[in-house]
């Protein structure tokens, strides 16, 4: 297995790691409910689950 002959500096290591960063999640607003959610995901509003702007699972009335 390859090993470096000389130690790499911390600056050199940190330059390499600059590309590892978080991106802000893409958020869309539903036209039906007005709720902000992740695209292509089901989301919950007042106990009801919506997907693609349609009621997917209705809250069970107790």
Secondary structure, 3 states (H helix, E strand, C coil): CCCCCCCCCHHHHHHHHCCCCCCCCCEEECCCCCCEEECCCCEEECCEEEECCEEEECCCCC
